[in-house]
Amino acid sequence: MPKNKHGAKGSAPSLFGRARGESSSPKREMVEAMFNSIAPTYDSLNHKLSLGIDRRWRREAIDALKPFAPRTILDVATGTGDFAILAAQRLDPDRIIGVDISEGMMAVGEQKVKQAGLHNVIYFMKEDCTALSFADKTFDAVTVAYGARNFENLEAGLREMCRVLVPGGHLMLVELTTPPRFPMKQLFSFYAHTVMPFLGRLISHDDSAYTYLPQSMAAFPQAERLKPLLLHCGFRDVQFKRFTFGLSTMYLATA
């Protein structure tokens, strides 16, 4: 197979339908630099901050795709590949393409994929999610776990994910959300604005990502507010399910 831009063995040329949009903006550059900086400690810090609960959220989200048996999967905002690896292990697809703007995160992901023996299933590419280079109707499923809030333009990103899905294909989106009710809402606010930045600075020596996290969560349309946007972007049969008092929410939609 030809090598992709990131350097790993890539997917077949027939996947690509148009030139990649190499857009640049202050937010995109900030997010890319921030995640490149925290890449080495990202996995361990995330599991510590969630007390390991995020592993259960990820498993339940991926298992919701089992009835559809997707053979080709695009994992958007793949980061270090956690979701892609778990999807490969639990769904047994033919191919998963993980895309991200952070090469530092994907470099960590490539090592994890090799260790898991999945280098012939999972491939990484640097892509802007608002201007994907893949042809229309390419993937059976698109997944995005805890990365949608970082999109430069959420509507553009959702439209692109709908475009590259085959008719009847599925989007699985999982995102951190603010608990809607007392007392978890107030407890999480304290944790997100005080504890997260402290632990982020202590472990990664860079608290910017964990100061940015609650800000990006607050700006992201959650639960009932995201559903109409998904419908507007071309999806149908949109469902959502809250995890652990609303700390995380899973969205399943059909193209």
N, C-alpha and C positions, 0 to 999 in steps of 0.2 A: 504494500500500500504506500502511497505517497506520504511524505511528512507534511504535517500542517504547520502553521506559522509558529506555534508554540514549541515545536520540535519533536513531539511524540508522533508515533505512527498514526496517521489520520484516517478519515473515512473516505469512501469512494467519491471521485469527482462528481458523479451524478447527483450527489446531495446538493450541490451548489447551484443556485439559480440566478444570482445577481451579485454585483460587487458589494463588498462589505462597506458600511458607512463608518468611517473612522472619525466620528464626531468628537468634539472636545468642548468642555464647558468647565467653569469653576467647580461645580458640584462633582462632576465626573472625575476630574483630576484629584480633588480632595479625597473622594471615596477610594480611588485607585491607590493613592499614596498611603492612606490610612491602613488599608487592608494589606498592602505589601509590607508595611511596618510591623503589624501584629501577627503576620502569618505563622511564625514559628511557635507561638504560644496560643494560637486561636482555639484549637480543639480542646486543650486541657482547660483553658479558662472558661470556655462556654459551658462545658460539663460541670465545672465547679459552680459557676454562677446560677445554673439551673438545678443544682443538687442532683444532677444526673437524670432529671425527669424528661429532658429533651429527647433522650434515647427512646423512651416509650412513645412520645408524640410522633417521632419520625417513623417508628415501626407501624403504628396504627395508620398513619397517612399512606405509607407505601402499600400496606395490606388492603387498603380500600381500592387499589388498582388491580388486585388479583383477579376479580371476575372478568376483567377485560383482556387479560393476557397480552399486554403490549409487547411487540417484538423490537421496535425501535423507539428509543426514548431520548428526548433532549432535556438535559438538566441545566436550567438557566440559573445564573448566579451560583455556580457549583461550588465556589470557594475551594476548600481542601478535599472536596469529593465525598464527604461523609454520606450524603443522601444518595449519590450515584452508586457508591459501593454497596450500600444497604439495598438499593433497588436491584442491583445485579444479583445479590445473594438471595433475595426473597421473591423476585419476579422471573428470574432466569431468562432475560431478554437476549436477543442476538447482538444488539449493539446499544451503547449509551454514549452520547456525545455530551460532555460537560463543558459549558461555556461560562466565561467570566472576563472581567476587565483586569483583574489582578493576576499578573503572572507569578507573583510571589506565592499566592495562595495555591495556584494550580501546580506549582513546582512541588509543594508539600503533598498535594493530592496525587501526583504522579508516583511519588515514592510509596504512598499508601496503597495505590492500585497494584504496583509491582509486588509488594509484600503480600497482598491478598491473592495474588495469582490471577488477576483480572485484566491484565494488560492487553489481552486480545478481545476484550469486551468493551472496556471504557477508554475513551479517547478525550483529550482536552484541546480546546481551541480558545484563543482570545477573541471575543466578540462583544460588540455593543448590542445589548438586548433590544434596543429600540430600532436597530437596522440590521437584522440577522442576514447572513449571506446564504442561508439555505433556501432551496426551492420551495414553492407552495406545496402543501399536502405531502410533507416528507415523513412526519413522525406519527406514531400511534399514540404517544403520550408525551406531554411536556410537564416537567416538575420544576418547582421553585420553592426552596425551603429557606425561610428566614433571610431572603434577599430582595424581595419585591419592594420593600420600603426604601431601598437604596437606588431604585430606578430614577434616572434623571427625569423621565416623563412616563408616569405609570400607564396612562392610557395608550401611548405609543407602544410600550412594552407588551401590554396585554393584546393589542391588535396583532403584533408580530407573532406572538405565541399562537394565537388563533389561526393566523395565516399558514404557519408551517405544520399545523395538525391536519391529518387526513379527516375527511368528513366522518363524524362519529367518534373521532379521537377524543382524548380526555386531558384536561388540565388539572393537575393536583398542585395546589398552592397552600403552603403552610406559613403562617406568620405569627410573630409575637403580637399580643394584643393586651389592652388594659382591661383588667377585670371590671365588669360593669356594676358590681354591687359592693356595698359596705359589708364587712370591713376589709375585704381583700383589695378593693380599689385603693384605699388609703394606705394599706400596708405595702402594696406594690409600688405606689408612688414614692414612699420613703426609701424602699430598697433600690429602685431604679435611679433615683437622683442622688443617693448618698452612698449606699454600699457598693453598687456596680462601679462607679468611677474610682472609688478607693481600691477595690480589688484589682481593677484593670491597671491602675498605676503600680500597684504592688507587684503583680505577676508579670505584666508585659512591659512595664516601665513606660507606658504610653496610655494615659487615661482618656485620650481624645475619642477613641472609638466607643468607649463606655459612657462618655458624656453625650456623644452623638446619638447613642442608641435610644434613650427615652425621648429625645427630640424627634427622631425619625419615626418612632412609634406613634407619637402624638399627631404627626402630620399624615399618617397613613389611614385611609378610610377603612374602618373596621366593621366586620360582621355584616349587619344589615345594610351599611352604607356601601360596602364593596359589591354586593350582589347586583344592584342596578348598573354599576359601571361595567361589570363583566358581561351583562346582557347587552349593553350599549356597544361593547367591543366585538360582538359577534358570537358570544357563547350562549348556550341554552342549558336548561335543566340544572341551574346553579343551586348547589346545596352547601351549607356550612355547618360545622360542628365545633363547639368550644371544648377545649381540654383544660382540666385542672382549674376550675373556677373562672375560666376565661383568660388565663395567662397566655394561651396559644389558641389559634383558630385554624381549622382545616377547611379549605374550599375545594369542592369538586365540581367541574363544569364540563360540558360537552361541546365540541366544535360543530 
